[in-house]
Amino acid sequence: MSGLKAEVEHLRAELWRHNRLYYVEAKSEISDLEYDRLLNRLREIEHEHPEMDAPDSPTHKVGGEPIEGFTQVEHRVPMLSIENVYEEAGVRKFDADVRKGLGEGVQPAYTIEFKIDGVSLALIYEHGVLTTAVTRGDGRKGDDVTNNARTIGGVPLRLEGDDVPPVIEIRGEAYIANSDFAYLRAEQIRAGEEPFANPRNSCAGALKLLDPKLCAARRLRFFAHSVGYNEGAEYQTHHEFLAAVRRWGVPTTPCVATLPNMDATLDYAHQLMDELHSLDFEVDGLVIKVDSLDQREQLGRTSKAPRWVVAYKWEKYEATTQLEQIEVQVGKTGALTPVAHLTPVEIAGTTVSRASLHNRDEIERLGLRLGDWVVVEKAGKIIPHVVRVEEHRRDGSEQPFAFPTHCPVCNAEAVQDEGGVYIRCPNPQCPAQLREWLRFFASRGAMDIEGLGIKLVEQLTDSGLVQSLPDVYRLCDRRDELLALDRMGEKSADGLLKGIEESKSRSLWRLLVGLNIRHVGTRTAQLLADRFGTLDEIMRQSEEQLATVDEVGDVIAKSIHEEFASESGRQLIEELRGFGLNFGEPLPERPAEAQPRKLEGLTIVVTGTLTTFTRDQIQELIHQHGGKPSGSVSKKTSFVVAGADAGSKLTKAQELGVPVLTESEFETRLA
């Protein structure tokens, strides 16, 4: 029996490990068949030896017995709604209200994340074990859907780690991935059933099914986004909570970032909007939250919504038109992206004749046919996209669309992403990929090369002057050949060459963006440059070391490491090095006498009116000496630097017994 018990423990550990790899880290070490073999073996043992069964066994994630109905559960902490704004001005007003509520001179940090268009769910864990799952309901009470929640991908029955609080309520969104939804719809159509209308409605309906096995068949997933009731939780900020949740084995929304002020937050918001087309789930906005939990408590809430969070959504406008054709374009990373060509129609004051279809799965999900009447949606700055088909208007003339099996430009056989979302051209020499990469490399968001626009890129590649990225820098020695191009005068040629020369001194993060590494955008590039200083230092890091950088994680780390470990990636870097591009500056080494730095690991709050330093100067000093400036006082605060007219922060420090220093005492400490 001891051998059987050891096998059960091994099977459970392996199944939970593979669950975490798949749902939290987006990795897969074994096939679905191998996973099912492990699961079936565990199920067989538990059936033959009921005494070995356990409520947190992975076998309970595939559905239990049907129930007669749902009971109502009261939320210990109400699940309030969030205030919505639809313009940047509304976000600015939210920021102004927050800063006013926190007091003069306090600059809150904000965390921003995608607003998943799913179903709100609260998961309650006691001593690490999932005991209850409750829908939002009316915000005060919700339905107990625990049996169904056990079947959701990304909802562990037991949290991992030694720092799990005795009681923790993890809130988030249940959703159905677009790729899974396309599969479910296709299965329904094959079975002659009425297909689901959209992922959200299908998800909401699944949670209300009385048979957990039917819920499991809907392939629900879960992203955590906030905390409700808890006992003994040891974190002071939202980003610390999210990091803890990921450690415990619960996935959080991708691309979450914590920024120092609203300007930086809005800059990142615009980057996130550009990423929407690449997501495998529905998003209906962005959520911006004050990061500090103490500051949240200070701000409080109205009767309807917290004052520390806002949803930045976009007004949606729709129009109906006809789908004339689907063009498949090749992107800078080889993704084959379908674009709908439409009969021109006016939406929100602009004429729309093209719309995004995202990927092959989206065409299947919508059930699109050439000639269909479709509803096109335009929302804010987001590219117009097709949201549904007017199937009742079909007359039999519509034709199915066959997604290409080969690249439409170079004819290389297309391959499917490891994650299954995109079909890609694998040919690194594909002319379309090169054109898109060059256009992106020269754009303002990357190397900002004046004069190198899409039309000139096409001329340069078509003429053979540019056949690789380094060829852009070889143009400096090919002025006469440049002048031979159509409509290329001396002034234009000299302006282009000047722009190319100036780009060599651009910041390292811009080069990292321009290198076209999958998943590496502006924010990630800046974090890498700040952390390592030089491109060579980044290239020296292992995948595991890269993953320790804030907001990078395993998926991005793998992408970066693979790029720099490849022969083509290293060859590209060496060629660019030869042209004198800025690869960054080594981070300054600490002098021996400064080891460790005098504020290393300390959390410091500055309050009141300062006379010796400006607020920026003292914050910079804290950073330089290894400390962490904070905007709120808690029991984890190391000490407070108090100037004249210090108010509530000084009072709280005294109440908590946190040491208080004057400016003079702070200077002495650094001497």
N, C-alpha and C positions, 0 to 999 in steps of 0.2 A: 504493500500500500504506500510505503514511503516513496518508492520509485514513481508510482502513479501521481502522487501529490507533487513531486518535483516536476513531473511532466506538465501537469496543469499549471503550475506557477510559471514554468518556462513558456508555455503556449500563451498565457495571458500577457506576460511581459512582452513577448514578441509581437502579438497582435496590437497591443497598445502602442508599442514603438512604431509599428508600421502605420497605425492610425495617425500618430503625431507627424510622422514624416510626410504623409499624404496631405493632411488637412492644415497643418500649421506651417510646415517648411516647404510645401509644394514639391516634395521629392518622392521617388518611388524606387525601392530596392528590389521588389518582387512583382511578379505579374498578378493580375486579379485571380487567376487560377490557383497560383501558389498560396495566395492569401486565403482563398476559400477552403483549400485543403487544411490549412492550420485551423481555421474557424470550425470546420466540420469535425475535425478530430477532437477539439475541445468540447463541442456540443455533444459528441458521442460519449465522452467520458462523463460529463455532467449528467447526461440522461441515465447512464448505467450506475452512477454513484451520486445520487441527489445530495448527499451530505457534503459533496465537494462543490456544489453550486454556490454562487455568491452574487449579491445584488449588483455588484460593480463589474461583473464578468463581461467581456466583450460580446458574448453571445446574446446578451440582452439588448444590444443595439439594433437587432434586426426585427424587433417587434414582439410584443407579448400578446395576451389574449384580448379580444374585443371587450369594450366596456359599454354600459348602458347609457351613460351621459357624463357631462362634465360638472364638477363642483366649482363653486366660486371661492376664490382665496383673496383675502385682503392684503394689499401691499403694505409692508411695514413702513416703507418710505414711498410716498405717492410717485407714480410714473407720470410726471407732468408733461404737457406738450412744450414745444419749443417755438419761440417767436420766429416768424419767417420774414425775411426781407428779400427784395427782388432787384435791387440796384446797389451799386457800390456805395452810394450815398447813405443807404440804410446801414451798411456795415460800418461806415465811418461814424454814424450817429451812435451805434451800439458801442464802439470804442470810446467815444467821448463820454457816454453815460457811465461806462465801466470806470474810466479814469476819475470821473467826478465822484463816483461812489467810493473809490479807494482813497481819495484825498490827494491834495496837490503834490506833485513831484513823484508819484508812484507810477511806474511804467510796467504794466502787467505783460507777461509772456502769454502767447496764445498757442493752443494746439489746434490744428486743422486736419480734417479727415473727410472722406467721402460720406455722403448721406445715402445709405443703401435703401433702395426702394423695396423693402421687404416687410416682414411682420415682427413687431417688437416682442421680445421675449426676455423674461427674467429667470435666470438659473440660480437656484439656492443650493449652496454646498455647505454641509455640516461635517466638520473634521475631514474635509477633503472629498466627501462622497456626495454625489448629486442626490438630493432628497426631494426637491420640488422644482417644477418648471411652470411658470404662470405667464399667460398672455397679458398685454397691457390693459385690455378691457376699457373701462371708463377712466383709467388712471388711478382709481381708488381700489377697485376689485377687478380681478381677471379670472380666466378659466384655468383650472389645473390641467395642464396637458403633459404631465410628466412622462407618461408611457410613450407618447408620440415623440417627445423631445429626446428620449433615449435612442431613437433611431436616426437622429440628425448627425450628419457628418460634421466634425468639428466640435461636438459636444461630448467631452470625456465624462465617463461615469465616475471617475476618480481623478482628482487633480494631483499633479506630480510636484515633488519638492518638499523641503523641510520648512519653508516659510509660509505655508498656506494657513490663513487665519482660521480660528475655530468655526466662525460663520462668515460666509462671504456671498453676497448676491451679485452675480455678474450679469449685466444687462447687455443686450445686443439685438441683432436682427437675424431672423431666420430668412433664408432666401433660396431661390433655385437658380443655379448658374445658367446663363444663356445657352451654353453648349448642351447641358442636360435637358433644358426645356425643349430645344430643337429635337433631341432624341425622343422625349416623351410625346411630343406632337406627332412625330413621324410614326411612332408605334400606334398611337390612337387612329391616325388616318389609315394605316395598314389594316387595323382591326375594324374599320368602318364606323368608328366612334366619332362624336363631335369633339374636335380638338380644343384644348385649353385656349383661352383668349390671350393671357399674358402671364409671365412668371409670378408676379405678386399675387394675383387672384388664385393661381394654382397652389401657391405656398400657403396662403391663408386657409384655403379649403382643406389642404392636407392636414393642417394642425387640428382641424375640427372633425377629422375622421375618427370614428369610434374604434376602428381596428388598426392597431399600430403597424401591422404588416402592410396595410394599404398605404399608410403614411410613409413607410420605409421605401416603398416603390416610387415615391415622388422625388427621391434624391435630394432632400433638403440639406442645406448647409447652414453654417452659423458664423457670424463675425461678432466679437465682443467690442463694445464701444464705451461702456461706462460702468460705474459701481453703484449699487443701491445700498441696502442695509448691510452692515458688516460689524464684526466684533474682533478687535485685536489686530486690525490691518495696520501695517507699518510703512506707510508711504505718505508723502507730503504734496505730490503733484500728480497730475493726470498722466503725464508720460511715464512716471515711475509705476503707476498702476498698470498701464498697458504693457510695460516691460515685464512686470510680475505675472500678468495673465498669460503672456506668451511662454514664460518659463513654466507655468503650471500646465501648459498643453492646450490652451484655448487660442484659436486664431483670432487676430485682430485685422481691421481693414488695412489694405496695403497703402503705401505712400503717406502714412501719417507723419506729420512733422510738427515740431515745436519751434516757434519763431519769437524773436525778442520784442517785436512791436507789430502794429497793424500794417504798416507799410510793407514790411517783409512778408507778412501773412498774405496780403492781397497779391503780392508778386507771385508767391507760391500758388495761390488760388488759380491764377491765370495759367500756370504750368499744369496744374491738375486738370483744368478744362481741356487742355490739349491732349491729355492722356485718355479721355473718356472713350474714344473709339477703340482703344486696345483692351478694355476691361471685359471680363466674362460675366459681368453681373450688371443689373440695372441700377442707375444712380439718378436721384432727382434733386441733387444739390450738394452743397458742402456744409459741414458743421464746424463752427469756430467756437472754441471754448477757452475761458480763462484757465491757465494751466495749474496755478496754485490752488490747493484745496482750502487753505486758510483764507485766501482772497475771495473764493467762492462763498465761504461762510459769511464773510464780511458783507458781500453784496446782497446775499439773501435771494428772495424770490417774491413774485407777485402771487395772487391767488391762482393764476393760470400757468405761469412759466417762470423758470429761474432767470435771474438777471445776468448770469455769467455766461450764457450761451446763446448763440443765434444761428439760424439756418439760412445760409445764403443760397437762395433758389433762383431759378430763372423763369420768367414769364414764358409760357408756351403758346405758340400760335400755330394753327393748323390750316391746311388747305387740301383739297382733293384734286388730283390730276392723273394723267395716264403715264405709265411706265413704257417708254419707247424702246430702250435698249439698256443692257448692262455691260459696262466696260470694266475689264480687270486690269488694274494698274499695278506696277511693281514699285514697292517702296525702298527706302535706303537700306533696310535690313533684309530685303528680299521678300517681304510679306506681299502676297497677292491680295490686293484690296479691291473689292467690287464697288463700282460707282454707278448709281442709277442715273440714266439720262431721261429726263422728264419733258413732257409738254410744258412749256414755260407757264408759271402760275405766280401770282403776286401773294406774298406772305409778309405781313407786318411792314408793308411799304417797300419791299424789295422784290425783284423778280428772281424766282428760283427755277433753274432748269437742270440742276444736278443735285444729287443728295447721296449721303454716305449710306452704304449697306454693311459696313464694318468688316464682315468676313463671310466665309461660305456657310457657317452655321446659321448666321442671321437670315440668309436667303431661305434656308430650309425651315427655320423657325417661323418666318412670315408666310411660307408657302407661296413665294412669289413666282409669277409667270409673266413672260413678256406680253405686253398689251394689257396687263391688269390696271384697273383703277385703284390708286393707292392714296393713303392719307400721309402727307408729309408734314413734319413738325419742325419748327424753328424756335429755338430757345436761347435768348441772350446771345453770347458770342459763339455758341456752339454751332458747328456745321449742320445744316439741315439734314434730317435723316427720315427714312421711311419707317412709319410706326405700325401700319396695318394695311391689310388688303380689303377692298370692298368686294368680297366674294359674291355678294348678291347681284353685282353688275356684270358678272361674266356671261359671255354669249357663246362660248365654245371656240372662239378664234384665238384665245390666248395660248402661248407656247411655253413649255417648260424650259428652264435655262440650265445648260450643262456647264458646271464649273470646270475650268480647264485643268487637265492633268499635267500640263507642261507649261513652263514660263511662256507667256505670250510674246516676249521679246527675244530671248535667246534660245528658246525651245528646250531648255534643260528640264528633266523630269522633276516635277514639284514634289516636295516632301512635307509631311505634317509636323507641326511643333511637338516637342515633348509633352507640353501641356495640352495639346489638342485644340487650341483656339485658332491658330493661323496655319495656312498652307503657304509654304515659302519656296522661292527659287534658291537652290543651294549653290548656284554658280557665282563665286566672288568676282568673276570677270564679266558678269552680265552688264551690258551698257546702260540699262535702265537703272540698276542699282547705283552704278557709278555716277550717273547724272544727278540722281536724288541726293546721294551722299555729298557731292560737290556743292550742290545748292544749299544743303543744310550746313555744311562746313563753313561756307562763306556768309551765312546769315547773321543777323545782329545778335541772336542768342548764342552764337558760337564764336567764330574767329572774326566776324564783322569786317569782311573784306569789301571795301567800297568798290563798286563797279562790276562785281562778279555776280550778275543776276542770272535767272533761269535761261533767258534767251542766249546770253553769251556762253553759258555752260554748254548748251546744246551745240552752238557753233564750234566750241573748242573740242568737244568729244567727237562730233561728226567729222571734223577735219583731221582728227588724229593727233592734234597738238597736245591734248591731255588724255592719257589712257590710264592714269592712276592718280591718286591724291598727291603724291610728291611731284607729279608733273606740273602742278599749279606753280610750285616754286621754281621749276626749271624755266618757266616763261620769262623770268628776269633776264635770261640769256638768249631769248628768242624774239626780240622786239620786232625784227624785220618780218618774221613769219606772222606775228600778230597783226601787223599793219596790212598784210595781204588778205585778211578776212574782210568780208563784206561789211560796209558801214563802220569800219574801224579806222578812225583818224588818229593823228599823232597825239592829240590832246586826250582822247579816250584811252589810247594805249598807255600813255605815260601815267594817267590817273589810275588805271588798273594796276600797273607795276608798282606804283607808290603804295596802293592799298595792300598789295601782297607783301611788300617789304615791311610795312608797318605792322602787319599781322604777326610777324615773327616775335614781337615783344609782348603779345597779348598774355594775360594772366594764365597760369597753369590750368585753372578750372575751365577756362574757355576751350583750351586744347582738349581736355578730357571730354567735354561735351562733344566737340567736333570729331573725335575719334570714332563716334558711331558705335559705342559699346552698348549692347542691348541693356535696357533698364537704367542706364546712367543718364540722368537729366541734370539740370542746373544745380539743384539742391545737393544731390549725391556728389557731384563733381566738386562743389565747394567744400563739403565735409571732408572729402578725401585729400584735397589740397591743403586744407587747414591742419589735418591730422598728421600728414606725412611730409609735407614741404616740397618734395620733388617727385617727378615721374619715376625716376629710377627707384626711389624708396618705395613707392606704391607697387612697382613691378616685383620688388623683392619679397613682398608679403605673401604668406600662404593664404589659402581660401579661408581658413579658420581665423587668421589674424584680421583679414579684411572684414569678416562678419562681425567683429567686435566694435566696428565704427558705428556710432549712433545712426540709426535710421537706415543702415545698409542691409543687414540680415543675410541669410544664407543664399537666397536666389540671386541677388545682385552680386554678392561676393563671388559666387560660382561663375557668373557671366564675366566679371572683370578678370578673374584668375585665368579662365580659359582663353580669353583674348590675348593676354600678355604671355601666356605659356605657349601659344601657337607660333609656328615658324613664320607665318604671314604677318602676325601681329608684331613680332619682334623685328622683322625686316622693315616693316613700315616705320617703327619707332627709330630705327637706326638711320633710315633715309631722311626722316624729318630732322634728326639730330644734326645730320650733315649740312642742313640748310640753316642751322643756327636758331631754331625755334626755342622759345623760353620753356625750359623743363622745370622751372621753379627754383627756389633757393633752399638749401638745407636749413632745417630748424636750428636755432642757436642752441649750442650745448650748454648745459648748466655748469657753471664753475663748481669745482669740488667743494668749495666752502659753502655753497648754497644747497648742498644735499643734506637732508631734504629741504625743500623750500619752506619758508617760515610760516606760510598759511596753508600748507599742503593738507588737503582733505577737510578744511574747515568751511563751514557755511556761515556767512557774515551778512548781517542786515545793516544798512545805513539809513538813518532817519534824522529829521530835523534840518535846520539851516547850517551849512558848513561855511567856515571862514578861510581855512587853509587850502582846501581843495574844491574843485567843482565836482558835481556828482559823477560826471564821466571820468574825471581823473582818478577819483578814489576807486571806482569800479575797475578801471584798468589796472591800478596797483594791486587790487585783490586778485585779479586774473594772473598778473605777472608773478605773484608770489604763491601761486598754486591754490588760492582760495576760490570759493564759489559764491558770488553775490546772490542774495535772495531778496525778494520783495516782501516777505512776510515772516513774522516771528513764530517759532514753534519750539517744542521741546528739543528738536534736533538742531536748533540754531546754536552755533559755537559761541558767538558774542555779537553784541550790537554796538555800532559806532554811532553815538548820539551827538548831534549838534544842537544849536539853540532851538527852542520852541518844539522840541520833540514831543509827539502826542501819543496816540494810542499804541504805537509799536513799543515805545519806551515803557508804557504802563504794563503792557503784556509781558515784556521781558522781565520786569520786576516781579510780576505775579508768578512767572514760571521759574524764577531764579536764574535767568540767563545773564551772564556777565555783561556789563555795560562799560564801554570805553569812550573817553573823550577823543577828539581828533589828535591831541597831543600824545595821549597814551597809545593811540594807534600808530603814530609816527615812531614812538620809542620802540614799539614791538617790532617794527621793520628795520630798525637801525642795526 
